[in-house]
Amino acid sequence: MRLVILSLLSGLTLSCSQSAPEPIVDISLDPIWRISGFENPESALFVAETGFLYVSNVAGEGGAVDGNGYISRLTLDGEIDTLRWATSGLSAPKGLAYANGQIFVTDITDIVAIDLDTGEIGMRFPAPGAGFLNDAIAGEDGRIYASDSATQRIYVLEDNGVSVWAEDDLLSAANGMWLENDRMLLITMNDRLVAIDRSSRDISVLAEGVGDGDGIAPDGYGGYLANEWPGQTYRITPTGEVTVLDDARADEAYTNDFTIVGDIVYTPHFNSGEVSASRILPVD
């Protein structure tokens, strides 16, 4: 079924320090495929160097230190290449990032490095005081950032050590991140999207009305695609207007941290153990 824009939720104007937004094109999402066989998949990452998607499987409770977690590798066409590509030493892997020939994954209170060629677990980097590391993203300089949903912090891994990069009440229930030239966008599970200046670390609220936010990324048509894990997918404009693209909460499959490759959105579904792909299409 074709998923179209349904309704306007809310809006909030960005600060005047931002440049004028480019013309924005309305979009819809057109489902392509949906595959099953995963165990509580939480995040998806595309690595151009290999041409594969990587999906983290919590395989249990998100905070359980049980050794059950693993990373799957699949093709962009929806074929599972290796279900248990990286296994040993992971309990509840979530956010994924790629830098310097390694995949980095958050695992409750650690950031874990995985060899891209072998899938072997390498070094573990504890985040001091962390409670529930969630999303991960790599900077252009190789730094790895990780959101902590339990402590209103964002951590950074650099020089083989992890430290607090930002901490504020506005980062409460921090989840998905996206890096731009001068700022980081962060969607929270407290109904807000915020921007963090990468130099000053000043924080501003860009939009509200995103519920239990999970993922955020540019949609290629002048806005941002976002979702919340209970099942809603949103479109957010540069001026903070939020619309619902799809509401799948009744399915109880969940929509978790997605990745966009070209015009295709790849989304893990935690409850149903599935990964789906949808094409972003302009609406005339």
TACORHU-V924829 format. One record per residue. RES is the residue in three letters. PSI is psi as a letter, one per 40 degrees, with the letter a starting at -180 (999 if undefined). Layout:
RES | PSI
RES | PSI
This chain:
MET | h
ARG | h
LEU | h
VAL | i
ILE | h
LEU | d
SER | i
LEU | h
LEU | d
SER | i
GLY | i
LEU | h
THR | h
LEU | i
SER | i
CYS | e
SER | e
GLN | i
SER | i
ALA | h
PRO | i
GLU | i
PRO | h
ILE | i
VAL | h
ASP | i
ILE | i
SER | i
LEU | h
ASP | h
PRO | i
ILE | d
TRP | i
ARG | h
ILE | i
SER | a
GLY | e
PHE | i
GLU | h
ASN | f
PRO | h
GLU | d
SER | i
ALA | i
LEU | h
PHE | h
VAL | h
ALA | d
GLU | d
THR | d
GLY | e
PHE | i
LEU | i
TYR | h
VAL | h
SER | h
ASN | h
VAL | d
ALA | f
GLY | a
GLU | i
GLY | d
GLY | e
ALA | h
VAL | g
ASP | e
GLY | e
ASN | e
GLY | i
TYR | i
ILE | h
SER | i
ARG | h
LEU | i
THR | i
LEU | e
ASP | e
GLY | f
GLU | h
ILE | h
ASP | d
THR | h
LEU | d
ARG | g
TRP | d
ALA | h
THR | d
SER | h
GLY | e
LEU | h
SER | d
ALA | g
PRO | h
LYS | c
GLY | i
LEU | i
ALA | i
TYR | h
ALA | h
ASN | f
GLY | e
GLN | i
ILE | h
PHE | h
VAL | h
THR | h
ASP | g
ILE | c
THR | e
ASP | i
ILE | h
VAL | h
ALA | h
ILE | h
ASP | h
LEU | d
ASP | d
THR | d
GLY | e
GLU | i
ILE | h
GLY | b
MET | i
ARG | h
PHE | h
PRO | i
ALA | h
PRO | h
GLY | e
ALA | i
GLY | d
PHE | g
LEU | h
ASN | c
ASP | i
ALA | i
ILE | i
ALA | h
GLY | i
GLU | e
ASP | e
GLY | e
ARG | i
ILE | h
TYR | i
ALA | h
SER | i
ASP | h
SER | e
ALA | e
THR | e
GLN | f
ARG | i
ILE | h
TYR | i
VAL | h
LEU | h
GLU | i
ASP | f
ASN | f
GLY | i
VAL | h
SER | i
VAL | h
TRP | d
ALA | i
GLU | h
ASP | i
ASP | d
LEU | e
LEU | e
SER | h
ALA | f
ALA | i
ASN | b
GLY | i
MET | i
TRP | h
LEU | h
GLU | i
ASN | d
ASP | e
ARG | i
MET | h
LEU | h
LEU | h
ILE | h
THR | i
MET | e
ASN | f
ASP | e
ARG | i
LEU | h
VAL | i
ALA | h
ILE | h
ASP | h
ARG | e
SER | d
SER | e
ARG | e
ASP | i
ILE | h
SER | i
VAL | h
LEU | d
ALA | i
GLU | i
GLY | f
VAL | e
GLY | b
ASP | g
GLY | i
ASP | d
GLY | i
ILE | h
ALA | i
PRO | i
ASP | e
GLY | e
TYR | f
GLY | e
GLY | a
TYR | i
LEU | h
ALA | i
ASN | i
GLU | i
TRP | d
PRO | e
GLY | e
GLN | i
THR | h
TYR | i
ARG | h
ILE | h
THR | i
PRO | d
THR | e
GLY | e
GLU | h
VAL | h
THR | i
VAL | h
LEU | d
ASP | i
ASP | h
ALA | f
ARG | d
ALA | d
ASP | d
GLU | f
ALA | d
TYR | i
THR | h
ASN | a
ASP | h
PHE | i
THR | i
ILE | h
VAL | h
GLY | b
ASP | f
ILE | h
VAL | h
TYR | h
THR | h
PRO | i
HIS | h
PHE | d
ASN | d
SER | e
GLY | f
GLU | i
VAL | h
SER | i
ALA | h
SER | i
ARG | h
ILE | h
LEU | h
PRO | i
VAL | h
ASP | 999
